[in-house]
Amino acid sequence: MKIIDWYILKRYLVTFFMMLLLFAPIAIIIDISEKINKILSNNAPLDETVIYYLNFTVYFANFLFPIFLFLSIIWFTSKLANNSEIIAILSSGVSFTRFLRPYIIGATIISFFAMLMSFYLVPNASKGYNEFRYTYMHKHRETRESNNVYKQLNDTQYIHVNSFNPATKTGFEFSLETFDKNNKLKEKIHASTIKWNEEDSTYTLRTFSRRIVGELDDRLITESKKDTVLNFDLDDLTPVIYMAETLSIGELNKFIEREKKRGSGNINTYMVVKHKRFSVPVSAFILTVIAVSVSAMKRRGGMGINLAIGIFIAFSYVFFDKMFGTLAEKSSMSPVLAVWLPNVFFAILALYLLRNAKR
């Protein structure tokens, strides 16, 4: 059985990575055909464009990971079934559970690979992907993101920015409000734009105004341009999704703890991103069992029927995963429940299909 185990495991891994290599160029060609005019009109450098598509490949592969995995298993397992190889294996006295062993080993390898990607590689790719898109795809837009980022820095200070461009590190319609212990406004700083200067870790504020609220009257200070140091990080101005996607797992945990202390209202969004980095690798095992159970049976319609069933199940998984994730971000639904519910549902489906496949 060891020879058969190695044979199945090799086909499992080779088919999956071949599926990635085949679909990645297709995705790149489609993306180039849609964006080539913007890339050329905005004079995007060739080296940055090449790096963008490398990041795009990683970003794209991570997003469609469940579909690639599912279809690759359906493909080669259906070929085994059509060639009567599975019938021969099971007829030799091997149980269906024992037959699954190399698939589970393959799922473990793929799951470990996917977890490393989602923890470290995908955040860097996401950062490069988004920065290029904001710099060259939307260059002529007046604002890059309609974020309306509003955050509490501490017990007495709040910041707001109407929109933020991560590529140029510039925010628009910025305000910083400071309150006293009785929640009365003490001071308000406003600027039409705020730009981070990485060289000296300062901010440049244009059309700067500072209103100091007095008991009887206010004092107003205005300047056309002001370079200053402010007691918050650039991350506080970054869009929610963009920020969460670009952090490694360790940085994301620290970021979530810091936002909890500040009483941020966007904790659900951060938690969804965090739990998806664990749920997607776990889905490798669930989808593997479903795919083998569906495709191990030799059908009259051949491989086409198995692929049709596989495509339907794979896209259903992606649909439910996206739907529940959005519900958690936009409502009071628990992020843990929203992220793991699709896995629980499809795990039950996997057990049901496995039971029937054994028969």
C-alpha positions as CSV (number, residue, x, y, z in Angstrom):
1,M,0.0,0.0,0.0
2,K,2.9,2.4,0.5
3,I,3.5,2.5,-3.3
4,I,-0.1,3.4,-3.8
5,D,0.1,6.0,-1.0
6,W,3.1,7.7,-2.7
7,Y,1.4,7.5,-6.0
8,I,-1.8,9.2,-4.8
9,L,0.1,11.8,-2.7
10,K,2.3,12.7,-5.7
11,R,-0.8,13.1,-7.9
12,Y,-2.5,15.2,-5.1
13,L,0.4,17.7,-4.8
14,V,1.4,17.9,-8.5
15,T,-2.2,18.4,-9.7
16,F,-2.8,21.2,-7.1
17,F,0.3,23.1,-8.0
18,M,-0.2,22.6,-11.7
19,M,-3.7,24.0,-11.3
20,L,-2.2,27.1,-9.7
21,L,0.4,27.4,-12.5
22,L,-2.3,27.0,-15.2
23,F,-4.8,29.5,-13.8
24,A,-2.4,32.2,-12.6
25,P,-1.3,33.2,-16.2
26,I,-5.0,33.3,-17.2
27,A,-5.9,35.6,-14.3
28,I,-2.9,37.8,-15.1
29,I,-3.8,38.1,-18.8
30,I,-7.4,39.0,-17.9
31,D,-6.2,41.7,-15.4
32,I,-3.7,43.1,-17.9
33,S,-6.4,43.4,-20.6
34,E,-8.6,45.3,-18.2
35,K,-6.0,47.7,-16.8
36,I,-3.4,48.1,-19.5
37,N,-4.7,51.5,-20.5
38,K,-4.5,52.9,-16.9
39,I,-1.0,51.4,-16.5
40,L,0.3,53.0,-19.7
41,S,-1.5,56.4,-19.2
42,N,-0.2,56.7,-15.6
43,N,3.4,55.7,-16.7
44,A,3.7,52.8,-14.2
45,P,7.4,51.7,-14.2
46,L,8.1,48.2,-15.7
47,D,9.8,46.9,-12.6
48,E,6.9,48.0,-10.3
49,T,4.4,46.5,-12.7
50,V,6.2,43.1,-12.7
51,I,6.3,43.2,-8.9
52,Y,2.6,44.1,-8.9
53,Y,1.7,41.0,-10.9
54,L,3.8,38.8,-8.7
55,N,1.9,40.1,-5.7
56,F,-1.3,39.8,-7.7
57,T,-0.6,36.1,-8.3
58,V,-0.1,35.4,-4.6
59,Y,-3.2,37.5,-3.7
60,F,-5.3,35.7,-6.4
61,A,-4.1,32.2,-5.4
62,N,-4.9,32.8,-1.7
63,F,-8.4,34.1,-2.5
64,L,-9.3,31.2,-4.7
65,F,-7.4,28.5,-2.8
66,P,-10.5,26.4,-1.9
67,I,-11.6,26.3,-5.6
68,F,-8.1,25.3,-6.9
69,L,-7.8,22.6,-4.2
70,F,-11.2,21.2,-4.7
71,L,-11.0,21.1,-8.5
72,S,-7.5,19.5,-8.5
73,I,-8.7,16.7,-6.3
74,I,-11.9,16.1,-8.3
75,W,-9.8,16.0,-11.5
76,F,-7.2,13.4,-10.6
77,T,-9.5,11.3,-8.4
78,S,-12.1,11.1,-11.2
79,K,-9.4,9.9,-13.5
80,L,-8.5,7.2,-11.0
81,A,-12.2,6.2,-10.8
82,N,-12.6,6.1,-14.6
83,N,-9.6,4.0,-15.0
84,S,-11.0,1.6,-12.4
85,E,-7.9,2.1,-10.2
86,I,-10.0,2.9,-7.1
87,I,-12.1,-0.2,-7.7
88,A,-8.9,-2.3,-7.8
89,I,-7.6,-0.8,-4.6
90,L,-10.8,-1.3,-2.7
91,S,-11.3,-4.8,-4.1
92,S,-7.9,-5.8,-2.6
93,G,-9.4,-5.4,0.9
94,V,-8.3,-1.8,1.5
95,S,-11.0,0.1,3.4
96,F,-12.2,3.5,2.1
97,T,-10.9,5.2,5.3
98,R,-7.4,3.6,4.6
99,F,-7.7,4.8,1.0
100,L,-8.1,8.4,2.3
101,R,-4.8,8.4,4.2
102,P,-2.6,9.8,1.4
103,Y,-5.3,12.5,0.8
104,I,-5.2,13.5,4.4
105,I,-1.4,13.7,4.3
106,G,-1.6,15.8,1.2
107,A,-4.2,18.1,2.9
108,T,-1.8,18.5,5.9
109,I,1.0,19.6,3.6
110,I,-1.2,22.0,1.6
111,S,-2.8,23.3,4.9
112,F,0.7,24.0,6.3
113,F,1.7,25.7,3.1
114,A,-1.5,27.8,3.1
115,M,-1.1,28.8,6.7
116,L,2.5,30.1,6.1
117,M,1.2,32.0,3.1
118,S,-1.7,33.6,5.0
119,F,0.5,34.4,8.0
120,Y,3.5,36.0,6.3
121,L,3.5,36.0,2.5
122,V,0.0,37.2,1.7
123,P,0.2,40.3,3.9
124,N,3.3,41.5,2.1
125,A,1.7,40.7,-1.3
126,S,-1.5,42.5,-0.3
127,K,0.4,45.6,0.7
128,G,2.2,45.7,-2.6
129,Y,-0.9,44.9,-4.6
130,N,-2.9,47.7,-2.9
131,E,-0.2,50.3,-3.1
132,F,0.3,49.8,-6.8
133,R,-3.4,49.9,-7.4
134,Y,-3.9,53.2,-5.4
135,T,-0.8,54.8,-7.1
136,Y,-1.4,53.9,-10.7
137,M,-4.9,52.6,-11.2
138,H,-6.7,55.6,-9.5
139,K,-4.1,58.3,-10.1
140,H,-6.5,60.9,-11.4
141,R,-9.1,60.5,-8.7
142,E,-9.5,63.4,-6.3
143,T,-9.7,61.0,-3.4
144,R,-8.4,57.4,-3.2
145,E,-10.7,56.0,-0.6
146,S,-14.0,57.2,0.9
147,N,-13.1,55.7,4.2
148,N,-14.4,58.2,6.8
149,V,-11.9,56.7,9.3
150,Y,-12.9,57.7,12.8
151,K,-10.9,56.5,15.7
152,Q,-10.4,57.0,19.4
153,L,-6.7,57.4,20.3
154,N,-7.1,57.4,24.1
155,D,-9.6,58.5,26.7
156,T,-9.6,62.2,25.5
157,Q,-8.6,62.3,21.9
158,Y,-10.3,61.4,18.6
159,I,-9.1,61.6,15.0
160,H,-11.1,61.7,11.8
161,V,-10.0,61.6,8.1
162,N,-12.5,61.7,5.3
163,S,-10.3,59.6,2.9
164,F,-6.8,58.2,2.8
165,N,-4.3,57.3,0.1
166,P,-1.9,54.6,1.3
167,A,0.5,55.0,-1.6
168,T,1.3,58.7,-1.0
169,K,0.5,58.4,2.7
170,T,-1.8,61.4,2.5
171,G,-5.2,61.9,4.3
172,F,-7.9,64.4,3.3
173,E,-10.1,66.5,5.6
174,F,-8.2,65.6,8.8
175,S,-9.3,66.6,12.3
176,L,-8.0,65.9,15.8
177,E,-10.3,66.6,18.7
178,T,-9.2,66.8,22.4
179,F,-11.8,66.6,25.2
180,D,-11.5,67.1,29.0
181,K,-12.6,64.7,31.7
182,N,-16.1,66.1,31.5
183,N,-16.3,65.3,27.7
184,K,-16.2,69.0,26.8
185,L,-14.2,70.0,23.8
186,K,-10.9,71.6,24.7
187,E,-9.1,71.8,21.3
188,K,-9.6,71.0,17.7
189,I,-7.0,70.7,14.9
190,H,-8.2,70.7,11.3
191,A,-6.3,70.4,8.0
192,S,-7.4,69.9,4.4
193,T,-4.6,67.4,4.0
194,I,-2.2,65.5,6.2
195,K,0.9,63.8,4.9
196,W,3.3,61.5,6.6
197,N,7.0,62.3,6.2
198,E,9.0,59.1,6.7
199,E,12.4,60.8,6.7
200,D,11.9,62.6,10.0
201,S,8.7,60.9,11.3
202,T,6.6,64.1,11.2
203,Y,3.3,65.1,9.6
204,T,2.8,68.0,7.1
205,L,-0.6,69.7,7.5
206,R,-1.9,72.1,4.9
207,T,-4.6,74.7,5.5
208,F,-3.9,74.2,9.2
209,S,-6.2,75.6,11.8
210,R,-6.1,75.1,15.6
211,R,-9.0,76.2,17.8
212,I,-8.5,76.3,21.5
213,V,-11.8,76.5,23.3
214,G,-11.9,78.9,26.2
215,E,-14.5,79.6,28.9
216,L,-15.5,82.9,27.4
217,D,-14.0,82.9,23.9
218,D,-12.0,80.8,21.6
219,R,-8.5,81.3,20.2
220,L,-7.8,80.4,16.6
221,I,-4.4,79.8,15.1
222,T,-4.1,79.3,11.3
223,E,-1.2,78.5,9.0
224,S,-1.1,77.6,5.3
225,K,1.4,74.8,6.0
226,K,2.7,73.2,9.3
227,D,5.1,70.4,10.0
228,T,4.6,68.9,13.3
229,V,4.8,65.7,15.4
230,L,1.4,64.1,16.5
231,N,0.9,61.4,19.0
232,F,-0.6,58.7,16.7
233,D,0.8,56.3,14.1
234,L,0.2,56.3,10.4
235,D,-1.7,53.0,10.8
236,D,-4.4,54.9,12.6
237,L,-5.3,56.7,9.3
238,T,-5.2,53.6,7.1
239,P,-8.4,52.0,5.8
240,V,-9.7,49.1,7.9
241,I,-9.5,46.3,5.4
242,Y,-6.3,47.5,3.8
243,M,-4.6,47.7,7.2
244,A,-5.7,44.3,8.4
245,E,-4.7,42.5,5.2
246,T,-1.1,43.9,5.3
247,L,-0.2,42.7,8.8
248,S,1.5,39.5,9.7
249,I,-0.3,37.3,12.3
250,G,1.9,38.7,15.1
251,E,1.4,42.3,14.1
252,L,-2.3,41.7,13.6
253,N,-2.7,40.3,17.1
254,K,-0.9,43.4,18.6
255,F,-3.0,45.7,16.4
256,I,-6.3,44.1,17.6
257,E,-5.3,44.4,21.3
258,R,-4.4,48.0,20.8
259,E,-7.7,48.7,19.0
260,K,-9.7,47.0,21.8
261,K,-8.1,49.2,24.4
262,R,-9.1,52.2,22.3
263,G,-12.6,51.0,22.0
264,S,-12.6,50.8,18.2
265,G,-15.8,50.0,16.5
266,N,-14.1,48.1,13.8
267,I,-12.9,45.1,15.9
268,N,-15.2,42.7,14.0
269,T,-13.5,43.5,10.7
270,Y,-10.1,42.8,12.2
271,M,-11.3,39.6,13.9
272,V,-12.7,38.3,10.6
273,V,-9.4,38.8,8.8
274,K,-7.6,37.1,11.7
275,H,-9.8,34.0,11.9
276,K,-9.9,33.6,8.1
277,R,-6.1,33.0,8.3
278,F,-6.9,29.9,10.4
279,S,-10.1,28.8,8.8
280,V,-8.9,28.6,5.2
281,P,-6.1,26.1,6.0
282,V,-8.5,24.0,8.0
283,S,-10.9,24.0,5.0
284,A,-8.2,22.0,3.1
285,F,-9.1,18.9,5.1
286,I,-12.9,19.4,4.7
287,L,-12.8,20.0,1.0
288,T,-10.4,17.1,0.5
289,V,-12.9,14.6,2.1
290,I,-15.8,16.1,0.1
291,A,-13.9,16.0,-3.2
292,V,-12.8,12.4,-2.7
293,S,-16.2,11.2,-1.6
294,V,-17.8,12.9,-4.7
295,S,-15.3,11.8,-7.3
296,A,-14.3,8.3,-6.1
297,M,-17.5,6.8,-7.6
298,K,-17.4,5.9,-11.3
299,R,-20.3,7.6,-12.9
300,R,-22.1,7.2,-16.3
301,G,-21.4,10.8,-17.2
302,G,-17.7,10.4,-16.6
303,M,-15.4,13.2,-15.3
304,G,-17.7,16.0,-16.5
305,I,-20.4,15.1,-13.9
306,N,-17.9,15.1,-11.1
307,L,-16.4,18.4,-12.2
308,A,-19.8,20.0,-12.4
309,I,-20.6,18.8,-8.9
310,G,-17.2,20.0,-7.7
311,I,-17.5,23.4,-9.2
312,F,-20.9,23.9,-7.6
313,I,-19.7,22.8,-4.1
314,A,-16.5,24.9,-4.4
315,F,-18.2,28.1,-5.4
316,S,-20.9,27.5,-2.7
317,Y,-18.2,27.3,-0.1
318,V,-16.6,30.6,-1.3
319,F,-20.1,32.2,-1.5
320,F,-21.0,31.3,2.1
321,D,-17.5,32.2,3.4
322,K,-17.8,35.7,1.8
323,M,-21.5,36.2,2.9
324,F,-20.9,35.3,6.6
325,G,-17.7,37.4,6.7
326,T,-19.6,40.4,5.4
327,L,-22.4,39.9,7.9
328,A,-19.9,39.9,10.7
329,E,-18.2,43.1,9.5
330,K,-21.5,44.9,8.9
331,S,-23.6,43.6,11.9
332,S,-23.3,42.4,15.4
333,M,-22.8,38.8,14.4
334,S,-19.9,37.1,16.1
335,P,-16.7,37.1,13.9
336,V,-15.8,33.6,15.2
337,L,-19.2,32.2,14.3
338,A,-19.3,33.9,10.9
339,V,-15.8,32.7,9.9
340,W,-16.1,29.1,11.1
341,L,-19.8,28.5,10.3
342,P,-19.1,27.6,6.6
343,N,-16.4,25.1,7.8
344,V,-18.8,23.5,10.3
345,F,-21.6,23.2,7.7
346,F,-19.3,21.7,5.0
347,A,-17.7,19.4,7.6
348,I,-21.2,17.9,8.3
349,L,-21.6,17.6,4.5
350,A,-18.2,15.9,4.2
351,L,-19.2,13.3,6.9
352,Y,-22.5,12.6,5.1
353,L,-20.8,12.2,1.7
354,L,-18.0,10.1,3.3
355,R,-20.6,7.8,4.9
356,N,-22.3,7.2,1.6
357,A,-19.0,6.7,-0.3
358,K,-18.0,3.9,2.2
359,R,-21.2,2.1,1.2
